[in-house]
Amino acid sequence: MKRYSAFAIAREALRHHRGWERAWRSPEPKRRYDAIIIGAGGHGLATAYYLGKNHGITNVAILEKGWLGGGNTGRNTTIIRSNYLQDPSAAIYEKSRSLYETLSQELNYNIMFSPRGVIMLAQTEHEVRGYKRTAHANALQGVTTEWIDAARVKQLCPIMNIEGPRYPVLGGLYQARGGTARHDAVAWGYARACSDMGMDVIQQCEVTAIRRTGGKVTGVDTSRGSIDCDRLGIVVAGHSSHLAEMAGFRLPIESVALQALVSEPIKPCMDIVVMANTVHGYLSQSDKGEMVIGGGTDGFNNYTQRGSFHHIEETVRALVETFPMLSRLKMLRQWGGIVDMTGDRSPLISPTPVEGIFVNCGWGTGGFKAIPGSGWAMADLMARRAPGPLSAAFGIERFREGRFIDESVAAGVAH
Ligand SMILES: Cc1cc2nc3c(=O)[nH]c(=O)nc-3n(C[C@H](O)[C@H](O)[C@H](O)COP(=O)(O)OP(=O)(O)OC[C@H]3O[C@@H](n4cnc5c(N)ncnc54)[C@H](O)[C@@H]3O)c2cc1C
């Protein structure tokens, strides 16, 4: 595949852009692959990419029932950070964040990684203690974060009202190399690299059944025919329980809607990401100028990719106290995605009761930031058929053994 470069743009400009190739092929499914990944979201595509890059397995199909990146990957608010409390989480999220730093160069695709900094506001004494504890834990884990006081918060984000009547800002947990990236570009960049390695990214191909013989996977039935494999990755976020049911086991996952909204575009006024977990809201400004706003999940399980109106109202009302300028903005559009929640708010990267089937899910409200690290760990698990250093703690059995990785504070609302 031809490389993208400044020279290529100049050359194509001179010949009316007739020489660009398609970014990825759209092949017909083959009868058999060495490995099949279900779900062409960021995590599925990254898994395939690192299977090829790190383990030399390239006879791989990534099957997607809709269009690639059309699930949560293309619907999230793109916050990237690694300031988690527990060691296994900090390890995988920091691996991911550090891969994001050079992902554009590695994939030869501009994913627009913008390490503009992330602040998680402390607006209660409880949060002050919690975030100071996380800053200490992060120092031990090699994750660079710091506790900052309210004056520094105001300096980093001047549009904020730090003296709110209900929840004054008392300080914050600051990660200077956290930030955002362009979500579609992450999916597109990985898809292009996978296709370039000879892998088949097959869209409009829904998996309808998972075939097994003697406790081992033998293949899948899809809307485009049957395909054989002896290694299968289920990487379908909010649809994980549904796919697990096809394979004959259950997962400790609940699917709920999470929504976001954007305002009309305005001039640049905020060059940092701010998360306010006490009031359940977070905010950043996109390159187009829209204020990108997210809130909490719906309080009931469901599979519809949209949110409920009362959440929009609640989120915006809560944020207005800390960001009074929001009250003057018109909201432009709103959307939702189905997120996959575990009880301890940590993911599953795990073998399953069926030999050859592996799951990667449970990223809930915060899996965009984890895409490169999660793909790296899942590829390692699928290639070696055994958990590796990044995935060992995230097995399904932890819910039977009571070995939880509790990140409900880090991941319950904040992303
Ligand atoms: C509104 C919102 C805001 C968010 N904000 C953030 C944030 O700021 N930061 C952050 O880190 N995370 C955030 N997240 C979470 C993040 O988006 C997800 O954790 C992440 O994108 C999950 O990626 P994925 O590849 O696992 O799933 P997805 O992108 O959902 O991909 C799964 C794919 O599987 C496909 N599929 C399902 N069933 C089948 C089938 N039977 N056959 C074939 N294909 C199938 C689906 O069509 C889908 O494309 C947010 C999520 C939402 C909804």
The ligand as an SDF file (V2000), in Angstrom:
LIG
                    3D

 53 58  0  0  0  0  0  0  0  0999 V2000
  -21.2130    8.1830   24.3940 C   0  0  0  0  0  0  0  0  0  0  0  0
  -19.9430    7.4370   24.7290 C   0  0  0  0  0  0  0  0  0  0  0  0
  -18.8550    8.1370   25.2110 C   0  0  0  0  0  0  0  0  0  0  0  0
  -17.6520    7.4710   25.5150 C   0  0  0  0  0  0  0  0  0  0  0  0
  -16.5850    8.2040   25.8840 N   0  0  0  0  0  0  0  0  0  0  0  0
  -15.3810    7.6020   26.0600 C   0  0  0  0  0  0  0  0  0  0  0  0
  -14.2160    8.3840   26.3210 C   0  0  0  0  0  0  0  0  0  0  0  0
  -14.2650    9.6100   26.3610 O   0  0  0  0  0  0  0  0  0  0  0  0
  -13.0480    7.7310   26.5060 N   0  0  0  0  0  0  0  0  0  0  0  0
  -12.9520    6.3740   26.4730 C   0  0  0  0  0  0  0  0  0  0  0  0
  -11.8590    5.8390   26.7010 O   0  0  0  0  0  0  0  0  0  0  0  0
  -14.0540    5.6020   26.1720 N   0  0  0  0  0  0  0  0  0  0  0  0
  -15.2510    6.1790   25.9710 C   0  0  0  0  0  0  0  0  0  0  0  0
  -16.3500    5.4290   25.6710 N   0  0  0  0  0  0  0  0  0  0  0  0
  -16.2510    3.9530   25.6350 C   0  0  0  0  0  0  0  0  0  0  0  0
  -15.6440    3.4620   24.3290 C   0  0  0  0  0  0  0  0  0  0  0  0
  -16.3210    4.0550   23.2430 O   0  0  0  0  0  0  0  0  0  0  0  0
  -15.7600    1.9390   24.2280 C   0  0  0  0  0  0  0  0  0  0  0  0
  -15.2980    1.3150   25.4050 O   0  0  0  0  0  0  0  0  0  0  0  0
  -14.9400    1.4180   23.0610 C   0  0  0  0  0  0  0  0  0  0  0  0
  -15.1430    2.1640   21.9070 O   0  0  0  0  0  0  0  0  0  0  0  0
  -15.3080   -0.0160   22.7920 C   0  0  0  0  0  0  0  0  0  0  0  0
  -14.6940   -0.4030   21.5680 O   0  0  0  0  0  0  0  0  0  0  0  0
  -14.9700   -1.8260   20.9900 P   0  0  0  0  0  0  0  0  0  0  0  0
  -14.1070   -1.9860   19.7990 O   0  0  0  0  0  0  0  0  0  0  0  0
  -14.8490   -2.8360   22.0810 O   0  0  0  0  0  0  0  0  0  0  0  0
  -16.5180   -1.8090   20.6390 O   0  0  0  0  0  0  0  0  0  0  0  0
  -17.3220   -1.2070   19.4050 P   0  0  0  0  0  0  0  0  0  0  0  0
  -16.6670   -0.0290   18.8190 O   0  0  0  0  0  0  0  0  0  0  0  0
  -18.7440   -1.0520   19.8560 O   0  0  0  0  0  0  0  0  0  0  0  0
  -17.2110   -2.3650   18.3330 O   0  0  0  0  0  0  0  0  0  0  0  0
  -17.9030   -3.5890   18.4400 C   0  0  0  0  0  0  0  0  0  0  0  0
  -18.3720   -3.9500   17.0590 C   0  0  0  0  0  0  0  0  0  0  0  0
  -18.9230   -5.2660   17.0840 O   0  0  0  0  0  0  0  0  0  0  0  0
  -19.9140   -5.3080   16.0860 C   0  0  0  0  0  0  0  0  0  0  0  0
  -20.7970   -6.4710   16.3060 N   0  0  0  0  0  0  0  0  0  0  0  0
  -21.6740   -6.6730   17.3220 C   0  0  0  0  0  0  0  0  0  0  0  0
  -22.3050   -7.8560   17.1530 N   0  0  0  0  0  0  0  0  0  0  0  0
  -21.8090   -8.4180   16.0270 C   0  0  0  0  0  0  0  0  0  0  0  0
  -22.0860   -9.6280   15.3260 C   0  0  0  0  0  0  0  0  0  0  0  0
  -23.0070  -10.5140   15.7500 N   0  0  0  0  0  0  0  0  0  0  0  0
  -21.3830   -9.8860   14.1970 N   0  0  0  0  0  0  0  0  0  0  0  0
  -20.4420   -9.0120   13.7290 C   0  0  0  0  0  0  0  0  0  0  0  0
  -20.1520   -7.8390   14.3410 N   0  0  0  0  0  0  0  0  0  0  0  0
  -20.8390   -7.5490   15.4790 C   0  0  0  0  0  0  0  0  0  0  0  0
  -20.6620   -3.9800   16.2700 C   0  0  0  0  0  0  0  0  0  0  0  0
  -21.3780   -3.6400   15.1150 O   0  0  0  0  0  0  0  0  0  0  0  0
  -19.5020   -3.0280   16.5600 C   0  0  0  0  0  0  0  0  0  0  0  0
  -19.0440   -2.3360   15.4150 O   0  0  0  0  0  0  0  0  0  0  0  0
  -17.5790    6.0510   25.3770 C   0  0  0  0  0  0  0  0  0  0  0  0
  -18.6820    5.3380   24.8840 C   0  0  0  0  0  0  0  0  0  0  0  0
  -19.8640    6.0270   24.5560 C   0  0  0  0  0  0  0  0  0  0  0  0
  -21.0300    5.2460   24.0140 C   0  0  0  0  0  0  0  0  0  0  0  0
  1  2  1  0
  2  3  1  0
  2 52  2  0
  3  4  2  0
  4  5  1  0
  4 50  1  0
  5  6  2  0
  6  7  1  0
  6 13  1  0
  7  8  2  0
  7  9  1  0
  9 10  1  0
 10 11  2  0
 10 12  1  0
 12 13  2  0
 13 14  1  0
 14 15  1  0
 14 50  1  0
 15 16  1  0
 16 17  1  0
 16 18  1  0
 18 19  1  0
 18 20  1  0
 20 21  1  0
 20 22  1  0
 22 23  1  0
 23 24  1  0
 24 25  2  0
 24 26  1  0
 24 27  1  0
 27 28  1  0
 28 29  2  0
 28 30  1  0
 28 31  1  0
 31 32  1  0
 32 33  1  0
 33 34  1  0
 33 48  1  0
 34 35  1  0
 35 36  1  0
 35 46  1  0
 36 37  1  0
 36 45  1  0
 37 38  2  0
 38 39  1  0
 39 40  1  0
 39 45  2  0
 40 41  1  0
 40 42  2  0
 42 43  1  0
 43 44  2  0
 44 45  1  0
 46 47  1  0
 46 48  1  0
 48 49  1  0
 50 51  2  0
 51 52  1  0
 52 53  1  0
M  END
$$$$
